[in-house]
Amino acid sequence: MVKFRIEKDSLGEIKVESTKLWGAQTQRSIENFQIGIGKFHFQNIFIEALALQKKSCAFANAELKLLPGNHTKIIGKVCDLIISGKLNDHFPLVVWQTGSGTQINMNLNEVIANKSNQLLGRKLPTNTPLHPNDHINMSQSSNDSIPTAMHISTVLSIKKLLPEIAFFKKTLKKKISEFAGIIKIGRTHTQDATPIKISNEFLAFYDQISYAENVIKKSLNKLYELAQGGTAVGSGVNAPKSFSKIFIKYLKKETGLPFKSAPNKYESLASHDVFIEVMSGVEILTSALFKMANDIRVLASGPRSGISELILPANEPGSSIMPGKINPTQCEALSMVCTHVIGLRNSIAFACTQGHFQLNVYNPLIIHNTLDAISLIREAMASFNKNCLKGLKVNKKRVNELLNRSLMLVTPLTKIIGYDLASKVALNAYNKNISLKESCMELTDLSEEDFDKYTDPKKMV
C-alpha cells in the first residue's frame, strides 16, 4: 500500500510526499471522490490519448519558443512512457469526479512534470523545474484538453473495433458460401412462412453488420475535429493564435490520423453531440448482433425438442445437473453485452444534453461509457466469432424435415386454385395431421405431378 505524508505549506497548499508521481491536486481528488471503483485507467486508451495530447502540445509550445528544447524532449520521453503503459500505476482517479475532467488532466500534468524532473535531475541541475500548470499545461485548459483526448481515444478505440467487425464479416461470408444451396422454411411472426436459402438468412446478418459499420465509420469525420486551442471557454485565451494549427501538425505526425482543428471551439467545449452519433452506430451494431444471437440460439434449440436447424459448437458442459446439455452460451454472453451497451448509450445520450453554457460537465461519464461500450462490443464479437460462429453447422436432416412438413408450401397454389381453396387445403392438412399433398389430393383436382411442380421449394427462393 502506498503511504502518503501530507503537509501544508505557508499558503495552505497541500504537499504530498509518496512513492507515486502524482501531486497535490491528484491527491485531493483521491480524498474527495471516493466513489465507486471505476478508475480512468480501466480504459488505458484514454490515458494514452491524453499523453498524445500533452506530447503534441509540448512540441507546439517548443515551436512557438515557449518551452526550451531540453524540456520538450524530456516531456516527450515521459509521454512515450505513459503511452507504453509503463506508468499506469500513477493514474488512480475514479470516473466520478469533476465533470470537466480537470483532475484527470492535472493527474497527467503532475505525473509528467514529476517524472520529467526526476529524469532531468539525473542529467543536469536545474533551477527551473517543470511545473504541472506552467509548463505541462501551457497554452491549454482542462476544458479543451479533455474533450480533445475524448475524441482521440474514441478514434483509437474505433480503429480497434473496425478490424474486429471485418473479421466477423469474413466469417459470415464463409458461412454464406458454406450454406449455399441449402433451402429451409422461412418464418415470420415466429410462424412458418415460405422457404428461403440459409445463405440468404446469413446474408441478412452480413448486411446488418455492414450498415452499422458504415454508420460508425461516418462518425469519425466529426471525431477528427479537435477542441484544442479553445482553452477555457472556446475563445483561446492564454493560447497563441497559431497554437491549435501547430498542435494538429504534431498530433498527426504522432498518430498518422487526419485530425484537424475544430472550426468552432465554442461548440467543441459546450457540446459533445458527436458521441450520440458514435453510440448510434454502436447501437445499430448491437441491434444487428442481438438479432443474430437470438435467431441462432432459437434455430439451434433442441436438440430433439426444439427447432434444431443449426448445431452449436460444444464448448463446455451446459448444465451442472443435466449431462450432455449444450447451451447457447456465446449467444447469451453476446446478448448480455448488447443489453449493457444499450444502457451505456442511453446514459451517454442524456449526458450529452448537459452542456451548461460554455461547457459540458459530464465528460468523464461520456468518455468512460463510450470506451467501455466499444471495448465490450469488440471483445464480445471476437468471442462469439471464435467460439460460436466459426463452428456453426447446419442440421440438414432436420432442415429438410421441417421444410417438407410446412403448410406454407401451399402459397404458390393460390395462383392456381385461389386463396380460399388453398387456405382450406392448409387447414385440412393441419386439422387431420396429414401431408399438404394428401390434403390437396382430397380437396382439389390437382394431380400429384402438378402439386410437386407448383410446390417445389427450389422455385420459391
C-alpha positions as CSV (number, residue, x, y, z in Angstrom):
1,M,0.0,0.0,0.0
2,V,1.3,3.5,-0.9
3,K,1.8,5.7,2.1
4,F,1.5,9.5,1.8
5,R,2.8,12.2,4.0
6,I,0.5,15.2,3.5
7,E,1.6,18.6,4.7
8,K,0.5,22.2,4.0
9,D,2.9,25.0,3.0
10,S,2.6,28.6,4.2
11,L,-0.1,29.3,1.7
12,G,-2.2,26.4,2.9
13,E,-1.4,24.4,-0.2
14,I,-1.2,20.6,0.2
15,K,2.1,19.0,-0.4
16,V,2.3,15.2,-1.0
17,E,5.3,13.0,-0.5
18,S,5.0,9.5,-1.7
19,T,6.4,6.8,-3.9
20,K,4.0,7.8,-6.6
21,L,4.5,10.5,-9.3
22,W,1.2,12.4,-8.8
23,G,0.9,15.6,-6.8
24,A,-1.4,17.6,-4.6
25,Q,-4.3,18.1,-7.0
26,T,-4.5,14.3,-7.7
27,Q,-4.3,13.5,-4.0
28,R,-7.2,15.9,-3.3
29,S,-9.2,14.1,-5.9
30,I,-8.4,10.7,-4.3
31,E,-9.6,12.0,-0.9
32,N,-12.6,14.0,-2.1
33,F,-14.1,11.5,-4.6
34,Q,-14.1,8.1,-3.1
35,I,-17.0,7.0,-5.3
36,G,-17.1,3.6,-7.0
37,I,-14.3,1.5,-8.4
38,G,-14.3,2.7,-12.0
39,K,-10.8,4.0,-12.5
40,F,-9.9,6.1,-15.5
41,H,-7.0,3.7,-16.3
42,F,-9.7,1.0,-16.7
43,Q,-9.6,2.3,-20.2
44,N,-5.9,2.8,-20.7
45,I,-6.6,4.1,-24.2
46,F,-7.8,7.4,-22.7
47,I,-4.6,7.9,-20.7
48,E,-2.7,7.1,-24.0
49,A,-4.8,9.7,-25.8
50,L,-4.2,12.4,-23.1
51,A,-0.5,11.6,-23.3
52,L,-0.5,12.1,-27.0
53,Q,-2.3,15.4,-26.5
54,K,0.3,16.5,-23.9
55,K,3.2,15.5,-26.1
56,S,1.8,17.3,-29.1
57,C,1.2,20.4,-27.0
58,A,4.7,20.4,-25.7
59,F,6.2,20.3,-29.2
60,A,3.8,23.0,-30.3
61,N,4.9,25.2,-27.4
62,A,8.5,24.5,-28.3
63,E,8.0,25.6,-31.9
64,L,6.4,28.8,-30.6
65,K,9.5,29.3,-28.4
66,L,7.6,28.9,-25.2
67,L,9.4,25.8,-24.0
68,P,13.1,25.1,-24.2
69,G,14.3,22.2,-26.3
70,N,15.6,20.0,-23.4
71,H,12.3,20.4,-21.5
72,T,10.3,19.5,-24.6
73,K,12.4,16.4,-25.3
74,I,12.1,15.1,-21.7
75,I,8.3,15.8,-21.7
76,G,8.0,13.8,-25.0
77,K,10.0,10.9,-23.4
78,V,7.8,10.8,-20.4
79,C,4.7,10.9,-22.6
80,D,6.1,7.9,-24.5
81,L,6.5,6.0,-21.2
82,I,2.8,6.7,-20.4
83,I,1.7,5.7,-23.9
84,S,3.6,2.4,-23.5
85,G,1.7,1.7,-20.2
86,K,4.8,1.7,-18.0
87,L,3.4,4.4,-15.7
88,N,-0.2,3.1,-15.4
89,D,0.1,2.8,-11.6
90,H,0.3,6.6,-11.3
91,F,-3.2,7.2,-12.6
92,P,-5.5,6.4,-9.7
93,L,-8.5,8.6,-10.2
94,V,-12.1,7.4,-10.4
95,V,-14.6,8.3,-13.1
96,W,-16.9,10.1,-10.7
97,Q,-15.0,13.4,-10.2
98,T,-15.3,16.9,-11.5
99,G,-17.4,16.9,-14.7
100,S,-14.8,18.8,-16.8
101,G,-12.2,16.1,-16.0
102,T,-9.9,18.7,-14.6
103,Q,-8.4,16.3,-12.0
104,I,-7.5,13.7,-14.6
105,N,-5.9,16.4,-16.6
106,M,-3.9,17.6,-13.6
107,N,-3.0,13.9,-12.8
108,L,-1.3,13.7,-16.2
109,N,0.3,17.1,-15.7
110,E,1.7,16.2,-12.3
111,V,3.0,12.8,-13.4
112,I,4.6,14.2,-16.5
113,A,6.2,17.1,-14.5
114,N,7.4,15.0,-11.7
115,K,8.8,12.2,-13.9
116,S,10.5,14.8,-16.1
117,N,12.1,16.5,-13.2
118,Q,13.4,13.1,-12.0
119,L,15.0,12.5,-15.4
120,L,16.3,16.0,-15.7
121,G,17.8,15.7,-12.2
122,R,19.9,12.8,-13.2
123,K,21.4,14.6,-16.1
124,L,21.8,18.2,-15.0
125,P,20.9,20.5,-12.2
126,T,18.1,22.9,-12.9
127,N,16.8,25.9,-11.0
128,T,13.6,25.9,-13.0
129,P,11.9,22.5,-12.6
130,L,9.0,21.7,-14.8
131,H,5.7,22.8,-13.3
132,P,2.4,20.9,-13.9
133,N,0.5,24.1,-14.7
134,D,3.1,26.5,-16.0
135,H,4.9,24.0,-18.3
136,I,2.9,20.8,-18.9
137,N,-0.4,22.6,-19.2
138,M,1.0,25.5,-21.1
139,S,-1.4,27.0,-23.7
140,Q,-4.1,24.6,-22.5
141,S,-7.1,24.2,-20.3
142,S,-8.7,21.1,-19.0
143,N,-11.8,22.4,-20.9
144,D,-10.1,21.8,-24.3
145,S,-7.6,19.2,-23.3
146,I,-10.1,16.6,-22.0
147,P,-12.5,16.9,-25.0
148,T,-9.5,16.6,-27.3
149,A,-8.4,13.4,-25.5
150,M,-12.0,12.2,-25.6
151,H,-12.0,12.5,-29.4
152,I,-8.6,11.0,-29.8
153,S,-9.3,8.0,-27.6
154,T,-12.6,7.3,-29.3
155,V,-11.0,7.4,-32.7
156,L,-8.3,4.9,-31.4
157,S,-10.9,2.7,-29.9
158,I,-13.0,2.7,-33.1
159,K,-9.8,1.9,-35.1
160,K,-9.6,-1.3,-32.9
161,L,-13.3,-2.1,-33.4
162,L,-13.3,-1.9,-37.2
163,P,-10.9,-4.8,-37.8
164,E,-13.0,-7.0,-35.5
165,I,-16.1,-6.1,-37.5
166,A,-14.1,-7.0,-40.6
167,F,-13.1,-10.4,-39.1
168,F,-16.7,-11.0,-38.1
169,K,-18.0,-10.2,-41.6
170,K,-15.3,-12.5,-43.1
171,T,-16.7,-15.4,-41.1
172,L,-20.2,-14.6,-42.1
173,K,-19.1,-14.6,-45.8
174,K,-17.6,-18.1,-45.3
175,K,-20.9,-19.3,-43.7
176,I,-22.9,-17.8,-46.6
177,S,-20.7,-19.8,-49.0
178,E,-20.7,-22.9,-46.8
179,F,-24.6,-22.9,-46.5
180,A,-25.2,-22.1,-50.2
181,G,-27.9,-24.2,-51.8
182,I,-29.5,-25.3,-48.5
183,I,-33.2,-24.4,-48.5
184,K,-35.1,-24.2,-45.3
185,I,-38.5,-23.0,-44.2
186,G,-38.7,-19.3,-43.5
187,R,-40.5,-17.8,-40.5
188,T,-42.5,-14.6,-39.9
189,H,-44.2,-13.7,-36.7
190,T,-42.3,-16.8,-35.4
191,Q,-44.7,-18.9,-37.6
192,D,-44.0,-20.9,-40.7
193,A,-43.6,-18.9,-43.9
194,T,-42.3,-19.6,-47.4
195,P,-38.9,-21.1,-48.0
196,I,-35.6,-19.3,-48.0
197,K,-32.0,-20.2,-48.5
198,I,-30.0,-20.4,-45.3
199,S,-27.3,-18.4,-47.1
200,N,-29.7,-15.6,-47.6
201,E,-30.6,-15.7,-43.9
202,F,-26.9,-15.1,-43.1
203,L,-26.6,-12.6,-45.9
204,A,-29.2,-10.5,-44.0
205,F,-26.9,-10.7,-40.9
206,Y,-24.0,-9.6,-43.0
207,D,-25.7,-6.6,-44.4
208,Q,-27.0,-5.5,-41.0
209,I,-23.4,-5.6,-39.7
210,S,-22.2,-3.7,-42.8
211,Y,-24.7,-0.9,-42.2
212,A,-23.6,-0.5,-38.6
213,E,-20.0,-0.4,-39.8
214,N,-20.7,2.4,-42.2
215,V,-22.5,4.5,-39.6
216,I,-19.6,4.0,-37.1
217,K,-17.1,5.0,-39.8
218,K,-19.1,8.1,-40.6
219,S,-18.8,9.3,-37.0
220,L,-15.0,9.5,-37.4
221,N,-15.4,12.7,-39.6
222,K,-16.6,14.7,-36.6
223,L,-14.4,12.9,-34.1
224,Y,-11.3,14.1,-36.1
225,E,-12.3,17.7,-35.2
226,L,-10.5,18.7,-32.0
227,A,-11.2,21.3,-29.4
228,Q,-7.5,22.0,-28.6
229,G,-6.8,25.7,-28.7
230,G,-10.2,26.7,-27.3
231,T,-8.8,26.7,-23.7
232,A,-11.3,27.7,-21.1
233,V,-14.5,28.7,-22.9
234,G,-13.6,28.4,-26.6
235,S,-12.1,31.8,-27.1
236,G,-8.5,30.6,-26.9
237,V,-7.4,32.8,-24.1
238,N,-3.8,32.2,-22.9
239,A,-3.0,30.2,-26.1
240,P,-1.1,31.7,-29.1
241,K,-3.3,32.2,-32.2
242,S,-1.4,29.6,-34.2
243,F,-1.3,27.1,-31.3
244,S,-4.1,24.8,-32.5
245,K,-2.7,24.6,-36.0
246,I,0.8,23.7,-34.8
247,F,-0.7,21.2,-32.3
248,I,-2.6,19.4,-35.0
249,K,0.6,19.1,-37.1
250,Y,2.4,17.3,-34.3
251,L,-0.6,15.1,-33.4
252,K,-1.0,14.0,-37.0
253,K,2.7,13.1,-37.0
254,E,2.4,11.1,-33.8
255,T,-0.8,9.2,-34.9
256,G,-0.8,9.2,-38.7
257,L,-4.5,10.1,-38.5
258,P,-6.3,13.0,-40.2
259,F,-7.1,15.1,-37.1
260,K,-8.0,18.7,-37.7
261,S,-8.8,21.8,-35.6
262,A,-12.5,22.2,-34.9
263,P,-13.8,25.2,-36.8
264,N,-16.0,26.3,-33.8
265,K,-14.2,25.8,-30.5
266,Y,-17.2,27.1,-28.6
267,E,-19.3,24.2,-29.9
268,S,-16.5,21.7,-29.2
269,L,-16.4,22.6,-25.5
270,A,-20.1,23.2,-24.9
271,S,-21.4,20.2,-26.9
272,H,-20.4,16.6,-27.3
273,D,-23.2,15.5,-29.7
274,V,-20.7,13.5,-31.8
275,F,-20.8,10.9,-29.0
276,I,-24.5,10.4,-29.7
277,E,-23.6,9.8,-33.3
278,V,-20.8,7.3,-32.3
279,M,-23.2,5.5,-30.0
280,S,-25.9,5.4,-32.6
281,G,-23.6,3.4,-34.8
282,V,-22.6,1.2,-31.9
283,E,-26.3,0.7,-31.0
284,I,-27.1,-0.3,-34.6
285,L,-24.3,-2.8,-34.3
286,T,-25.8,-4.1,-31.0
287,S,-29.2,-4.4,-32.7
288,A,-27.7,-6.5,-35.5
289,L,-25.7,-8.7,-33.1
290,F,-28.7,-9.1,-30.8
291,K,-30.9,-10.3,-33.6
292,M,-28.3,-12.7,-34.9
293,A,-27.6,-14.1,-31.4
294,N,-31.3,-14.6,-30.7
295,D,-32.0,-16.1,-34.1
296,I,-29.1,-18.6,-33.8
297,R,-30.0,-19.7,-30.3
298,V,-33.6,-20.3,-31.2
299,L,-32.7,-22.1,-34.5
300,A,-30.3,-24.2,-32.5
301,S,-32.8,-25.0,-29.8
302,G,-33.2,-28.7,-29.1
303,P,-31.5,-31.0,-29.9
304,R,-34.7,-33.0,-30.0
305,S,-37.5,-30.8,-28.6
306,G,-36.7,-27.6,-30.4
307,I,-36.1,-26.3,-34.0
308,S,-32.6,-27.7,-34.1
309,E,-31.8,-26.5,-37.7
310,L,-28.4,-25.3,-36.5
311,I,-25.8,-27.2,-34.5
312,L,-23.8,-25.1,-31.9
313,P,-20.2,-25.9,-31.1
314,A,-19.9,-27.9,-27.8
315,N,-17.6,-25.6,-25.9
316,E,-18.3,-26.5,-22.3
317,P,-20.8,-28.6,-20.3
318,G,-24.1,-26.8,-20.3
319,S,-25.5,-27.9,-17.1
320,S,-24.4,-28.8,-13.6
321,I,-27.2,-31.3,-13.3
322,M,-28.2,-32.4,-16.8
323,P,-25.5,-34.3,-18.6
324,G,-24.8,-33.8,-22.2
325,K,-26.5,-30.4,-22.4
326,I,-25.1,-27.9,-24.9
327,N,-26.3,-24.4,-24.1
328,P,-26.1,-21.3,-26.4
329,T,-23.6,-19.6,-24.0
330,Q,-21.9,-17.4,-26.6
331,C,-25.3,-16.2,-27.7
332,E,-26.2,-15.4,-24.1
333,A,-22.9,-13.6,-23.4
334,L,-23.2,-11.5,-26.6
335,S,-26.8,-10.5,-25.9
336,M,-26.0,-9.5,-22.4
337,V,-23.2,-7.3,-23.6
338,C,-25.6,-5.8,-26.2
339,T,-28.1,-5.1,-23.4
340,H,-25.5,-3.4,-21.3
341,V,-24.2,-1.3,-24.2
342,I,-27.7,-0.1,-24.9
343,G,-27.8,1.1,-21.3
344,L,-24.5,2.9,-21.7
345,R,-25.7,4.5,-24.8
346,N,-28.8,5.9,-23.0
347,S,-26.6,7.5,-20.3
348,I,-24.3,9.0,-22.9
349,A,-27.2,10.5,-24.8
350,F,-28.6,12.1,-21.6
351,A,-25.1,13.3,-20.5
352,C,-24.6,15.0,-23.9
353,T,-27.7,17.2,-23.2
354,Q,-26.0,18.6,-20.2
355,G,-23.9,21.4,-21.9
356,H,-24.2,24.2,-19.3
357,F,-23.4,27.4,-21.0
358,Q,-19.9,27.1,-22.4
359,L,-19.0,23.6,-21.0
360,N,-20.5,20.2,-20.9
361,V,-19.7,18.9,-17.4
362,Y,-20.4,15.2,-17.9
363,N,-17.1,14.5,-19.7
364,P,-15.8,11.6,-17.5
365,L,-19.1,9.7,-17.8
366,I,-19.4,10.3,-21.5
367,I,-15.9,9.1,-22.4
368,H,-15.8,6.2,-19.8
369,N,-19.1,4.8,-21.1
370,T,-18.2,5.3,-24.7
371,L,-14.9,3.5,-24.4
372,D,-16.5,0.8,-22.2
373,A,-19.2,0.2,-24.8
374,I,-16.8,0.0,-27.8
375,S,-14.4,-2.3,-25.9
376,L,-17.1,-4.6,-24.7
377,I,-18.8,-5.0,-28.0
378,R,-15.4,-5.6,-29.7
379,E,-14.5,-8.3,-27.2
380,A,-18.0,-9.9,-27.4
381,M,-17.8,-10.1,-31.1
382,A,-14.4,-11.7,-31.0
383,S,-15.6,-14.3,-28.5
384,F,-18.8,-15.0,-30.5
385,N,-16.9,-15.3,-33.7
386,K,-14.2,-17.6,-32.4
387,N,-16.4,-19.8,-30.1
388,C,-19.7,-19.9,-32.0
389,L,-20.0,-18.5,-35.5
390,K,-16.9,-20.3,-36.9
391,G,-18.0,-23.7,-35.7
392,L,-21.7,-23.3,-36.5
393,K,-23.2,-26.2,-38.6
394,V,-26.5,-26.9,-40.4
395,N,-28.6,-30.0,-39.4
396,K,-29.6,-30.8,-43.0
397,K,-31.8,-33.7,-42.0
398,R,-33.8,-31.6,-39.6
399,V,-33.9,-28.7,-42.1
400,N,-35.4,-30.9,-44.8
401,E,-37.9,-32.5,-42.4
402,L,-39.3,-29.1,-41.3
403,L,-39.3,-27.8,-44.9
404,N,-41.3,-30.7,-46.3
405,R,-43.8,-30.6,-43.4
406,S,-44.5,-27.0,-43.7
407,L,-48.0,-26.0,-44.6
408,M,-46.8,-22.7,-46.2
409,L,-45.6,-24.6,-49.3
410,V,-49.2,-24.2,-50.3
411,T,-48.6,-20.5,-51.1
412,P,-47.8,-20.9,-54.8
413,L,-51.1,-22.8,-55.2
414,T,-53.0,-19.6,-54.6
415,K,-52.3,-18.7,-58.2
416,I,-53.7,-22.0,-59.4
417,I,-56.6,-22.8,-57.2
418,G,-57.3,-19.5,-55.5
419,Y,-56.6,-18.2,-52.0
420,D,-59.7,-19.5,-50.3
421,L,-59.3,-23.1,-51.5
422,A,-55.6,-23.0,-50.8
423,S,-56.5,-22.0,-47.2
424,K,-58.8,-24.9,-46.9
425,V,-56.1,-27.3,-48.1
426,A,-53.7,-26.0,-45.5
427,L,-56.2,-26.0,-42.6
428,N,-57.4,-29.5,-43.6
429,A,-53.9,-30.8,-43.5
430,Y,-53.3,-29.2,-40.1
431,N,-56.6,-30.5,-38.6
432,K,-56.2,-34.0,-39.9
433,N,-52.4,-34.1,-39.3
434,I,-51.9,-35.3,-42.9
435,S,-49.4,-34.0,-45.5
436,L,-50.1,-31.0,-47.6
437,K,-50.1,-33.2,-50.7
438,E,-52.6,-35.6,-49.2
439,S,-54.9,-32.7,-48.3
440,C,-54.6,-31.2,-51.8
441,M,-55.5,-34.6,-53.4
442,E,-58.5,-34.8,-51.1
443,L,-59.9,-31.3,-51.8
444,T,-58.8,-30.3,-55.4
445,D,-58.5,-31.8,-58.9
446,L,-54.7,-31.2,-59.0
447,S,-52.6,-34.2,-59.8
448,E,-49.6,-35.3,-57.7
449,E,-47.4,-34.3,-60.6
450,D,-48.9,-30.8,-60.7
451,F,-48.7,-30.5,-56.9
452,D,-45.0,-31.4,-56.9
453,K,-44.3,-28.9,-59.7
454,Y,-46.1,-26.0,-58.1
455,T,-44.8,-26.5,-54.5
456,D,-41.2,-27.2,-55.3
457,P,-39.2,-25.2,-52.6
458,K,-36.4,-24.5,-55.1
459,K,-38.7,-22.4,-57.2
460,M,-39.8,-20.3,-54.2
461,V,-36.4,-19.0,-53.3
